[in-house]
Amino acid sequence: MPACCSSIQGEIMQRTRTVAILAAVAAAFALGSAQAQVKIGLILPMTGQQASTGKQISAAARLYMQQHGDTVAGKKIELIVKDDGAVPDNTKRIAQELIVNDKVNFIAGFGVTPAALAAAPLATQSKVPLIVMAAGTSIITERSPYIARTSFTLAQSSTIVADWAAKDGIKKVVTLVSDYAPGADAQKSFTEAFAKAGGQVLAELKVPLAAPDFAPFLQRARDASPDAIFIFVPSGQGGTFMKQYAERGLDKAGIRVIGPGDVTDDDLLPNMGDAVLGTVTVHHYSAAHPSPMNKAFVAAFENANKFRPNFMAVGGYDGMHLIYEALKKTSGGTDGDALIGAMKGMKWESPRGPMSIDPETRDVIHNEYVRKVEKVGGQLYNVEFATFEAVKDPVKAQKK
């Protein structure tokens, strides 16, 4: 072979090898980019009294990922679910492990207020955004600048149900709440609003949060002869309350039940029995909310999980939406300040209706609905009959 031909052939081979190397580098880079992860640590009570909350939120988070994919802005999303049993010491330990060992970019969930408060200092120290999907005490978002909430506050619904009750002819009420921070929020908000509307609170009763026996408190309430009982219990305890309410004959005595929607939680409502019919609550979500988006959400959720979604599920679903959209705004960047900044003022259509994140407080702004328990197709549902639009947390509003 002539020398010139040999030289040309060598040059071609060299170029081929170079192209192959560049292609391999590009493929490796693309693979590395696809494998770049955003980790979400989901801390929930998967066992214990609040297990219903963990079941609902984790199912909703997974449904959101199924519907919207597991890659956002070029980053692969990894969901790490941890059970804290709603015990704050567990929450704090798990949050620390997720931040230090797993290098998570978000911590989310928080079935009860004490759990969220336990993790708040860690969010501040690490600058890792904390997304509250369940807990409802007003003060939570004030405990760290890195907290945003997609659940609710008790004051949002409690003040509205007080106004509605007074207008509906309810003049005398006994309040009965779980003895922890959200119960105190609900009781204070209701009592103040009801008094302003001309109503009278005959007694303020507090029930232990753990393993509550409502019977003796219900008897005290019945002895006071109110027109209604204002009740707040956390998600999962409403069924026990309504069972003992009926056993004590308060329904037959004409004593009505009013309160935030936790007591007629959609997760437990189908098995509460006819004693709950006519119960009026105010809440931000019902599985019977008539929007096309919610009908599609309920159908997909029930198909995937074989149980009805409740307000905790929608808090988890919207929490995932908030995370996804914040990542899109930061082009996949995971700086905590940038992510929280992206969340402030964000607006979207949720299965619950229109909602947004208050840019000043990082709290949820959403509609509150007055609902009555009715039978629809032979099943019990919270049927909405009045709407209060774009309700902010009134506790924070009063501080301005």
WOGI-V754337 format. One record per residue. N is the residue number from 1. RES is the residue in three letters. D_CENTER is the distance of its C-alpha to the mean C-alpha in whole Angstrom. Layout:
# WOGI-V754337
n:N res:RES d_center:D_CENTER
n:N res:RES d_center:D_CENTER
This chain:
# WOGI-V754337
n:1 res:MET d_center:77
n:2 res:PRO d_center:78
n:3 res:ALA d_center:76
n:4 res:CYS d_center:74
n:5 res:CYS d_center:73
n:6 res:SER d_center:72
n:7 res:SER d_center:70
n:8 res:ILE d_center:68
n:9 res:GLN d_center:67
n:10 res:GLY d_center:66
n:11 res:GLU d_center:64
n:12 res:ILE d_center:62
n:13 res:MET d_center:61
n:14 res:GLN d_center:60
n:15 res:ARG d_center:58
n:16 res:THR d_center:56
n:17 res:ARG d_center:55
n:18 res:THR d_center:54
n:19 res:VAL d_center:52
n:20 res:ALA d_center:51
n:21 res:ILE d_center:49
n:22 res:LEU d_center:48
n:23 res:ALA d_center:46
n:24 res:ALA d_center:45
n:25 res:VAL d_center:43
n:26 res:ALA d_center:42
n:27 res:ALA d_center:40
n:28 res:ALA d_center:39
n:29 res:PHE d_center:38
n:30 res:ALA d_center:36
n:31 res:LEU d_center:35
n:32 res:GLY d_center:34
n:33 res:SER d_center:31
n:34 res:ALA d_center:30
n:35 res:GLN d_center:29
n:36 res:ALA d_center:28
n:37 res:GLN d_center:24
n:38 res:VAL d_center:21
n:39 res:LYS d_center:19
n:40 res:ILE d_center:15
n:41 res:GLY d_center:15
n:42 res:LEU d_center:12
n:43 res:ILE d_center:12
n:44 res:LEU d_center:11
n:45 res:PRO d_center:13
n:46 res:MET d_center:15
n:47 res:THR d_center:17
n:48 res:GLY d_center:18
n:49 res:GLN d_center:17
n:50 res:GLN d_center:13
n:51 res:ALA d_center:14
n:52 res:SER d_center:12
n:53 res:THR d_center:9
n:54 res:GLY d_center:10
n:55 res:LYS d_center:12
n:56 res:GLN d_center:9
n:57 res:ILE d_center:7
n:58 res:SER d_center:11
n:59 res:ALA d_center:12
n:60 res:ALA d_center:10
n:61 res:ALA d_center:11
n:62 res:ARG d_center:14
n:63 res:LEU d_center:14
n:64 res:TYR d_center:14
n:65 res:MET d_center:16
n:66 res:GLN d_center:19
n:67 res:GLN d_center:19
n:68 res:HIS d_center:19
n:69 res:GLY d_center:21
n:70 res:ASP d_center:21
n:71 res:THR d_center:23
n:72 res:VAL d_center:22
n:73 res:ALA d_center:24
n:74 res:GLY d_center:27
n:75 res:LYS d_center:24
n:76 res:LYS d_center:23
n:77 res:ILE d_center:20
n:78 res:GLU d_center:19
n:79 res:LEU d_center:16
n:80 res:ILE d_center:17
n:81 res:VAL d_center:15
n:82 res:LYS d_center:16
n:83 res:ASP d_center:16
n:84 res:ASP d_center:16
n:85 res:GLY d_center:16
n:86 res:ALA d_center:14
n:87 res:VAL d_center:18
n:88 res:PRO d_center:18
n:89 res:ASP d_center:21
n:90 res:ASN d_center:20
n:91 res:THR d_center:17
n:92 res:LYS d_center:19
n:93 res:ARG d_center:22
n:94 res:ILE d_center:19
n:95 res:ALA d_center:18
n:96 res:GLN d_center:22
n:97 res:GLU d_center:23
n:98 res:LEU d_center:20
n:99 res:ILE d_center:21
n:100 res:VAL d_center:25
n:101 res:ASN d_center:26
n:102 res:ASP d_center:23
n:103 res:LYS d_center:23
n:104 res:VAL d_center:20
n:105 res:ASN d_center:19
n:106 res:PHE d_center:15
n:107 res:ILE d_center:13
n:108 res:ALA d_center:10
n:109 res:GLY d_center:7
n:110 res:PHE d_center:8
n:111 res:GLY d_center:8
n:112 res:VAL d_center:10
n:113 res:THR d_center:12
n:114 res:PRO d_center:15
n:115 res:ALA d_center:14
n:116 res:ALA d_center:12
n:117 res:LEU d_center:15
n:118 res:ALA d_center:17
n:119 res:ALA d_center:16
n:120 res:ALA d_center:16
n:121 res:PRO d_center:20
n:122 res:LEU d_center:20
n:123 res:ALA d_center:18
n:124 res:THR d_center:21
n:125 res:GLN d_center:24
n:126 res:SER d_center:23
n:127 res:LYS d_center:21
n:128 res:VAL d_center:19
n:129 res:PRO d_center:15
n:130 res:LEU d_center:12
n:131 res:ILE d_center:9
n:132 res:VAL d_center:6
n:133 res:MET d_center:3
n:134 res:ALA d_center:4
n:135 res:ALA d_center:7
n:136 res:GLY d_center:9
n:137 res:THR d_center:12
n:138 res:SER d_center:14
n:139 res:ILE d_center:16
n:140 res:ILE d_center:13
n:141 res:THR d_center:14
n:142 res:GLU d_center:17
n:143 res:ARG d_center:18
n:144 res:SER d_center:18
n:145 res:PRO d_center:19
n:146 res:TYR d_center:17
n:147 res:ILE d_center:13
n:148 res:ALA d_center:11
n:149 res:ARG d_center:8
n:150 res:THR d_center:5
n:151 res:SER d_center:4
n:152 res:PHE d_center:7
n:153 res:THR d_center:10
n:154 res:LEU d_center:12
n:155 res:ALA d_center:15
n:156 res:GLN d_center:14
n:157 res:SER d_center:15
n:158 res:SER d_center:17
n:159 res:THR d_center:20
n:160 res:ILE d_center:20
n:161 res:VAL d_center:20
n:162 res:ALA d_center:23
n:163 res:ASP d_center:25
n:164 res:TRP d_center:25
n:165 res:ALA d_center:26
n:166 res:ALA d_center:29
n:167 res:LYS d_center:30
n:168 res:ASP d_center:30
n:169 res:GLY d_center:32
n:170 res:ILE d_center:30
n:171 res:LYS d_center:33
n:172 res:LYS d_center:32
n:173 res:VAL d_center:29
n:174 res:VAL d_center:28
n:175 res:THR d_center:24
n:176 res:LEU d_center:23
n:177 res:VAL d_center:20
n:178 res:SER d_center:19
n:179 res:ASP d_center:21
n:180 res:TYR d_center:18
n:181 res:ALA d_center:17
n:182 res:PRO d_center:14
n:183 res:GLY d_center:17
n:184 res:ALA d_center:19
n:185 res:ASP d_center:17
n:186 res:ALA d_center:17
n:187 res:GLN d_center:21
n:188 res:LYS d_center:22
n:189 res:SER d_center:20
n:190 res:PHE d_center:22
n:191 res:THR d_center:25
n:192 res:GLU d_center:26
n:193 res:ALA d_center:25
n:194 res:PHE d_center:27
n:195 res:ALA d_center:30
n:196 res:LYS d_center:30
n:197 res:ALA d_center:30
n:198 res:GLY d_center:33
n:199 res:GLY d_center:31
n:200 res:GLN d_center:32
n:201 res:VAL d_center:30
n:202 res:LEU d_center:32
n:203 res:ALA d_center:30
n:204 res:GLU d_center:27
n:205 res:LEU d_center:26
n:206 res:LYS d_center:24
n:207 res:VAL d_center:23
n:208 res:PRO d_center:23
n:209 res:LEU d_center:19
n:210 res:ALA d_center:21
n:211 res:ALA d_center:23
n:212 res:PRO d_center:23
n:213 res:ASP d_center:26
n:214 res:PHE d_center:26
n:215 res:ALA d_center:29
n:216 res:PRO d_center:31
n:217 res:PHE d_center:29
n:218 res:LEU d_center:29
n:219 res:GLN d_center:33
n:220 res:ARG d_center:33
n:221 res:ALA d_center:31
n:222 res:ARG d_center:33
n:223 res:ASP d_center:36
n:224 res:ALA d_center:35
n:225 res:SER d_center:35
n:226 res:PRO d_center:32
n:227 res:ASP d_center:32
n:228 res:ALA d_center:28
n:229 res:ILE d_center:25
n:230 res:PHE d_center:22
n:231 res:ILE d_center:20
n:232 res:PHE d_center:17
n:233 res:VAL d_center:16
n:234 res:PRO d_center:12
n:235 res:SER d_center:11
n:236 res:GLY d_center:14
n:237 res:GLN d_center:17
n:238 res:GLY d_center:17
n:239 res:GLY d_center:20
n:240 res:THR d_center:22
n:241 res:PHE d_center:22
n:242 res:MET d_center:23
n:243 res:LYS d_center:26
n:244 res:GLN d_center:27
n:245 res:TYR d_center:27
n:246 res:ALA d_center:29
n:247 res:GLU d_center:31
n:248 res:ARG d_center:32
n:249 res:GLY d_center:33
n:250 res:LEU d_center:31
n:251 res:ASP d_center:31
n:252 res:LYS d_center:34
n:253 res:ALA d_center:35
n:254 res:GLY d_center:33
n:255 res:ILE d_center:31
n:256 res:ARG d_center:27
n:257 res:VAL d_center:24
n:258 res:ILE d_center:22
n:259 res:GLY d_center:18
n:260 res:PRO d_center:15
n:261 res:GLY d_center:13
n:262 res:ASP d_center:12
n:263 res:VAL d_center:16
n:264 res:THR d_center:16
n:265 res:ASP d_center:13
n:266 res:ASP d_center:14
n:267 res:ASP d_center:14
n:268 res:LEU d_center:17
n:269 res:LEU d_center:18
n:270 res:PRO d_center:21
n:271 res:ASN d_center:23
n:272 res:MET d_center:23
n:273 res:GLY d_center:26
n:274 res:ASP d_center:28
n:275 res:ALA d_center:28
n:276 res:VAL d_center:24
n:277 res:LEU d_center:26
n:278 res:GLY d_center:26
n:279 res:THR d_center:23
n:280 res:VAL d_center:21
n:281 res:THR d_center:18
n:282 res:VAL d_center:16
n:283 res:HIS d_center:13
n:284 res:HIS d_center:11
n:285 res:TYR d_center:11
n:286 res:SER d_center:13
n:287 res:ALA d_center:14
n:288 res:ALA d_center:18
n:289 res:HIS d_center:17
n:290 res:PRO d_center:20
n:291 res:SER d_center:19
n:292 res:PRO d_center:21
n:293 res:MET d_center:18
n:294 res:ASN d_center:16
n:295 res:LYS d_center:19
n:296 res:ALA d_center:19
n:297 res:PHE d_center:15
n:298 res:VAL d_center:16
n:299 res:ALA d_center:19
n:300 res:ALA d_center:18
n:301 res:PHE d_center:15
n:302 res:GLU d_center:18
n:303 res:ASN d_center:21
n:304 res:ALA d_center:19
n:305 res:ASN d_center:18
n:306 res:LYS d_center:20
n:307 res:PHE d_center:17
n:308 res:ARG d_center:15
n:309 res:PRO d_center:12
n:310 res:ASN d_center:10
n:311 res:PHE d_center:7
n:312 res:MET d_center:5
n:313 res:ALA d_center:7
n:314 res:VAL d_center:6
n:315 res:GLY d_center:3
n:316 res:GLY d_center:5
n:317 res:TYR d_center:8
n:318 res:ASP d_center:8
n:319 res:GLY d_center:7
n:320 res:MET d_center:10
n:321 res:HIS d_center:12
n:322 res:LEU d_center:12
n:323 res:ILE d_center:13
n:324 res:TYR d_center:16
n:325 res:GLU d_center:17
n:326 res:ALA d_center:17
n:327 res:LEU d_center:19
n:328 res:LYS d_center:21
n:329 res:LYS d_center:22
n:330 res:THR d_center:23
n:331 res:SER d_center:25
n:332 res:GLY d_center:24
n:333 res:GLY d_center:24
n:334 res:THR d_center:22
n:335 res:ASP d_center:24
n:336 res:GLY d_center:21
n:337 res:ASP d_center:22
n:338 res:ALA d_center:23
n:339 res:LEU d_center:19
n:340 res:ILE d_center:18
n:341 res:GLY d_center:20
n:342 res:ALA d_center:19
n:343 res:MET d_center:16
n:344 res:LYS d_center:17
n:345 res:GLY d_center:18
n:346 res:MET d_center:16
n:347 res:LYS d_center:16
n:348 res:TRP d_center:15
n:349 res:GLU d_center:15
n:350 res:SER d_center:12
n:351 res:PRO d_center:12
n:352 res:ARG d_center:11
n:353 res:GLY d_center:14
n:354 res:PRO d_center:15
n:355 res:MET d_center:13
n:356 res:SER d_center:14
n:357 res:ILE d_center:13
n:358 res:ASP d_center:16
n:359 res:PRO d_center:18
n:360 res:GLU d_center:20
n:361 res:THR d_center:17
n:362 res:ARG d_center:14
n:363 res:ASP d_center:12
n:364 res:VAL d_center:10
n:365 res:ILE d_center:13
n:366 res:HIS d_center:13
n:367 res:ASN d_center:15
n:368 res:GLU d_center:15
n:369 res:TYR d_center:17
n:370 res:VAL d_center:19
n:371 res:ARG d_center:19
n:372 res:LYS d_center:22
n:373 res:VAL d_center:22
n:374 res:GLU d_center:24
n:375 res:LYS d_center:26
n:376 res:VAL d_center:26
n:377 res:GLY d_center:28
n:378 res:GLY d_center:28
n:379 res:GLN d_center:24
n:380 res:LEU d_center:22
n:381 res:TYR d_center:20
n:382 res:ASN d_center:18
n:383 res:VAL d_center:20
n:384 res:GLU d_center:20
n:385 res:PHE d_center:23
n:386 res:ALA d_center:22
n:387 res:THR d_center:20
n:388 res:PHE d_center:20
n:389 res:GLU d_center:19
n:390 res:ALA d_center:17
n:391 res:VAL d_center:16
n:392 res:LYS d_center:16
n:393 res:ASP d_center:15
n:394 res:PRO d_center:18
n:395 res:VAL d_center:19
n:396 res:LYS d_center:19
n:397 res:ALA d_center:21
n:398 res:GLN d_center:24
n:399 res:LYS d_center:24
n:400 res:LYS d_center:26
